[in-house]
């Protein structure tokens, strides 16, 4: 742990273990209305319908993309989505334009 006071490091480690424990995460996420960060925490939910609905999501979820990736590709994807939502472009066309723009820097 990164605590500057060595005597507090064991307590900080215990807190980190507690906060990442599947039982705690199951209770906390269910009460807060958030998806759990791991499938084992979802197993602790009492609502069977929600467990069934969210199970595929928790097993296929990905970490948030890096800031560099978001900065470089985010604006292109945002523009494509907005064009579709505003009905300025059919989905296929907006997707193709975005794909072409994203591929262009790689071909240099």
Contact map, one row per residue, 1 for C-alpha under 8 A:
111000001001100000000000000000000000000000000000000000000000000000000000000000000000000000000000000000000000
111100001000000000000000000000000000000000000000000000000000000000000000000000000000000000000000000000000000
111111011001000000000000000000000000000000000000000000000000000000000000000000000000000000000000000000000000
011111000000000000000000000000000000000000000000000000000000000000000000000000000000000000000000000000000000
001111111000000000000000000000000000000000000000000000000000000000000000000000000000000000000000000000000000
001111111000000000000000000000000000000000000000000000000000000000000000000000000000000000000000000000000000
000011111100000000000000000000000000000000000000000000000000000000000000000000000000000000000000000000000000
001011111111000000000000000000000000000000000000000000000000000000000000000000000000000000000000000000000000
111011111111100000000000000000000000000000000000000000000000000000000000000000000000000000000000000000000000
000000111111110000000000000000000000000000000000000000000000000000000000000000000000000000000000000000000000
000000011111111000000000000000000000000000000000000000000000000000000000000000000000000000000000000000000000
101000011111111100000000000000000000000000000000000000000000000000000000000000000000000000000000000000000000
100000001111111110000000000000000000000000000000000000000000000000000000000000000000000000000000000000000000
000000000111111111000000000000000000000000000000000000000000000000000000000000000000000000000000000000000000
000000000011111111100000000000000000000000000000000000000000000000000000000000000000000000000000000000000000
000000000001111111110000000000000000000000000000000000000000000000000000000000000000000000000000000000000000
000000000000111111111000000000000000000000000000000000000000000000000000000000000000000000000000000000000000
000000000000011111111001000000000000000000000000000000000000000000000000000000000000000000000000000000000000
000000000000001111111001100000000000000000000000000000000000000000000000000000000000000000000000000000000000
000000000000000111111101100000000000000000000000000000000000000000000000000000000000000000000000000000000000
000000000000000011111111100000000000000000000000000000000000000000000000000000000000000000000000000000000000
000000000000000000011111110000000000010110010000000000000000000000000000000000000000000000000000000000000000
000000000000000000001111111000000000000010010000000000000000000000000000000000000000000000000000000000000000
000000000000000001111111111100000000000010000000000000000000000000000000000000000000000000000000000000000000
000000000000000000111111111110000001100010000000000000000000000000000000000000000000000000000000000000000000
000000000000000000000111111111000001000011111000000000000000000000000000000000000000000000000000000000000000
000000000000000000000011111111100000000000011000000000000000000000000000000000000000000000000000000000000000
000000000000000000000001111111110000000000000000000000000000000000000000000000000000000000000000000000000000
000000000000000000000000111111111111000000000000000000000000000000000000000000000000000000000000000000000000
000000000000000000000000011111111110000000001000000000000000000000000000000000000000000000000000000000000000
000000000000000000000000001111111100000000000000000000000000000000000000000000000000000000000000000000000000
000000000000000000000000000111111100000000000000000000000000000000000000000000000000000000000000000000000000
000000000000000000000000000011111110000000000000000000000000000000000000000000000000000000000000000000000000
000000000000000000000000000011111111000000000000000000000000000000000000000000000000000000000000000000000000
000000000000000000000000000011001111100001000000000001000100000000000000000000000000000000000000000000000000
000000000000000000000000110010000111111011000000000000000100000000000000000000000000000000000000000000000000
000000000000000000000000100000000011111010000000000000000100000000000000000000000000000000000000000000000000
000000000000000000000100000000000001111111000000000000000110000000000000000000000000000000000000000000000000
000000000000000000000000000000000001111111100000000000100110000000000000000000000000000000000000000000000000
000000000000000000000100000000000000011111110000000000000000000000000000000000000000000000000000000000000000
000000000000000000000111110000000001111111111000000000000000000000000000000000000000000000000000000000000000
000000000000000000000000010000000011011111111000001000100000000000000000000000000000000000000000000000000000
000000000000000000000000010000000000001111111000001000000000000000000000000000000000000000000000000000000000
000000000000000000000110011000000000000111111100000000000000000000000000000000000000000000000000000000000000
000000000000000000000000011001000000000011111111001000000000000000000000000000000000000000000000000000000000
000000000000000000000000000000000000000000011111000000000000000000000000000000000000000000000000000000000000
000000000000000000000000000000000000000000001111111000000000000000000000000000000000000000000000000000000000
000000000000000000000000000000000000000000001111111100000000000000000000000000000000000000000000000000000000
000000000000000000000000000000000000000000000011111110000000000000000000000000000000000000000000000000000000
000000000000000000000000000000000000000000000011111111000000000000000000000000000000000000000000000000000000
000000000000000000000000000000000000000001101011111111100000000000000000000000000000000000000000000000000000
000000000000000000000000000000000000000000000001111111110000000000000000000000000000000000000000000000000000
000000000000000000000000000000000000000000000000111111111000000000000000000000000000000000000000000000000000
000000000000000000000000000000000010000000000000011111111100000000000000000000000000000000000000000000000000
000000000000000000000000000000000000001001000000001111111110000000000000000000000000000000000000000000000000
000000000000000000000000000000000000000000000000000111111111000000000000000000000000000000000000000000000000
000000000000000000000000000000000000000000000000000011111111100000000000000000000000000000000000000000000000
000000000000000000000000000000000011111000000000000001111111100000000000000000000000000000000000000000000000
000000000000000000000000000000000000011000000000000000111111100000000000000000000000000000000000000000000000
000000000000000000000000000000000000000000000000000000011111110000000000000000000000000000000000000000000000
000000000000000000000000000000000000000000000000000000001111111000000000000000000000000000000000000000000000
000000000000000000000000000000000000000000000000000000000001111100000000000000000000000000000000000000000000
000000000000000000000000000000000000000000000000000000000000111110000000000000000000000000000000000000000000
000000000000000000000000000000000000000000000000000000000000011111000000000000000000000000000000000000000000
000000000000000000000000000000000000000000000000000000000000001111101100000000000000000000000000000000000000
000000000000000000000000000000000000000000000000000000000000000111111100000000000000000000000000000000000000
000000000000000000000000000000000000000000000000000000000000000011111110000000000000000000000000000000000000
000000000000000000000000000000000000000000000000000000000000000001111111000000000000000000000000000000000000
000000000000000000000000000000000000000000000000000000000000000011111111110000000000000000000000000000000000
000000000000000000000000000000000000000000000000000000000000000011111111111000000000000000000000000000000000
000000000000000000000000000000000000000000000000000000000000000000111111111000000000000000000000000000000000
000000000000000000000000000000000000000000000000000000000000000000011111111100000000000000000000000000000000
000000000000000000000000000000000000000000000000000000000000000000001111111110000000000000000000000001000000
000000000000000000000000000000000000000000000000000000000000000000001111111111000000000000000000000000000000
000000000000000000000000000000000000000000000000000000000000000000000111111111100000000000000000000000000000
000000000000000000000000000000000000000000000000000000000000000000000001111111110000000000000000010011000000
000000000000000000000000000000000000000000000000000000000000000000000000111111111000000000000000010000000000
000000000000000000000000000000000000000000000000000000000000000000000000011111111100000000000000000000000000
000000000000000000000000000000000000000000000000000000000000000000000000001111111110000000000000000000000000
000000000000000000000000000000000000000000000000000000000000000000000000000111111111000000000110110000000000
000000000000000000000000000000000000000000000000000000000000000000000000000011111111100000000100000000000000
000000000000000000000000000000000000000000000000000000000000000000000000000001111111110000000000000000000000
000000000000000000000000000000000000000000000000000000000000000000000000000000111111111110000100000000000000
000000000000000000000000000000000000000000000000000000000000000000000000000000011111111111100100000000000000
000000000000000000000000000000000000000000000000000000000000000000000000000000001111111100000000000000000000
000000000000000000000000000000000000000000000000000000000000000000000000000000000111111110000000000000000000
000000000000000000000000000000000000000000000000000000000000000000000000000000000011111111000000000000000000
000000000000000000000000000000000000000000000000000000000000000000000000000000000011111111000000000000000000
000000000000000000000000000000000000000000000000000000000000000000000000000000000011011111101100000000000000
000000000000000000000000000000000000000000000000000000000000000000000000000000000001001111111100000000000000
000000000000000000000000000000000000000000000000000000000000000000000000000000000001000011111110000000000000
000000000000000000000000000000000000000000000000000000000000000000000000000000000000000001111111000000000000
000000000000000000000000000000000000000000000000000000000000000000000000000000000000000011111111100000000000
000000000000000000000000000000000000000000000000000000000000000000000000000000011011000011111111110000000000
000000000000000000000000000000000000000000000000000000000000000000000000000000010000000000111111111000000000
000000000000000000000000000000000000000000000000000000000000000000000000000000000000000000011111111100000000
000000000000000000000000000000000000000000000000000000000000000000000000000000010000000000001111111110000000
000000000000000000000000000000000000000000000000000000000000000000000000000110010000000000000111111111000000
000000000000000000000000000000000000000000000000000000000000000000000000000000000000000000000011111111100000
000000000000000000000000000000000000000000000000000000000000000000000000000000000000000000000001111111110000
000000000000000000000000000000000000000000000000000000000000000000000000000100000000000000000000111111111000
000000000000000000000000000000000000000000000000000000000000000000000000100100000000000000000000011111111100
000000000000000000000000000000000000000000000000000000000000000000000000000000000000000000000000001111111110
000000000000000000000000000000000000000000000000000000000000000000000000000000000000000000000000000111111111
000000000000000000000000000000000000000000000000000000000000000000000000000000000000000000000000000011111111
000000000000000000000000000000000000000000000000000000000000000000000000000000000000000000000000000001111111
000000000000000000000000000000000000000000000000000000000000000000000000000000000000000000000000000000111111
000000000000000000000000000000000000000000000000000000000000000000000000000000000000000000000000000000011111
